[in-house]
Amino acid sequence: MLLTVAVLAAVAVLFVGPGPDGARSEQLSSTAAMGLAVFWMLVGVGAYLLTRRRPIGLALVVLPAILWAVQGAFAMAAIYAAFALLVFATPLILVWREVRRGV
């Protein structure tokens, strides 16, 4: 479901354009819009991989936190990372523990 939303958002960004930049009347190149769309599609693919119990998906889901931390928004990065890890890593860790116990 998250992958579907990411793909629809990517298509919307390409045709409508991002909201905050449009509200500030800033020019946004199509390359930047496509880069943003691909970025969020990667996050959606990461969420899909996590539903298939692939740990690499966790790295893709946490990409926005890494980007925000690089941009200097540490509080937003920490909040997003904590939420993403809580939602996506908890089931992965629980399954891993069960497998290690041999249940």
N, C-alpha and C positions, 0 to 999 in steps of 0.2 A: 504494500500500500504506500509506503514511504517512497519507494522507487517511482511509482506512478505519479505521485505528487511532485517529485523532483523533475520528472520529464515534462509534466504539464507546466511547471514553473519555468523551466528552461525555454519552452516554446513561448510562453507569455513574455518573458524578458526579451526575446528576440523581436517580437512584434509590438509590444506595448512599451517596453523600456523600463528600467528600474525606477521605482517611485521617488526615492529621495533625490536622485540626480535631476529628475524631471521637475520636481517641485522647486528646486533651486535654480532652474533654467540653465543648468550646465550642459555642455555638449558632451555626449558619450559616444565613443566610436563603436562601430559594430564589432570590432575585434574585442574590445573590453566587455561588451555585452555577451558575446559568444564565450569568452573566457569565464565569465561569471556563471553562465549556464552550464558549461562543462564542469566547473567546480562543484556546483550543487548536484549535478548528475553523479559525480564521483561519490558524494556523500550518500546519495540514494542507493548506489550500487553497494557501498559499504554496509548499509542497513540490510540490503537483500542478502549479502554474503553472510551476515550475522544470523539471519534466519536459517541459513544452511549450515550453521555452526562452523564457519570459517573465521579464525581469529584475525586474519588480515583485514576483515571488514571493520574491526574496531579502530584500526589506524585511519581508515578512510572516514569513519564517522566523526572522529576527533579533529579532522582537518580544519573546520572553522575555528576551533579553539586555538589551534596553532597559528592560523592567520591573524586572528584578533590579538594574540599575544605579541606577534611580530609587529603589528600596527600600534601597540601600546595600550590596548584596551584589556588590561590584565584582569579586571573584575569580571567583565563579560566573558572572557576566555575561561576563567575559573568556574563561573556559574554554568556555562554551557558544558564544559568538560565534566563537571560533577554530575550534571543531569544525564548526559550521554553515557557516562560510565555506569551510573546507577541503572539506567533503563536497559542498556545493551550488554554490559559486562556481567551483570549479576546472573542472568540465565546461563551465560557461557561458563562462568566460574562454578555454578551449581552442577552443571553437567560434567565438567571436568572432575569435580570432587567425587561424583558418583562413579565415574569410570575408574578413578584411582582406587576407590574402595572395593571395586569389583562387584557392584550391585547389578 
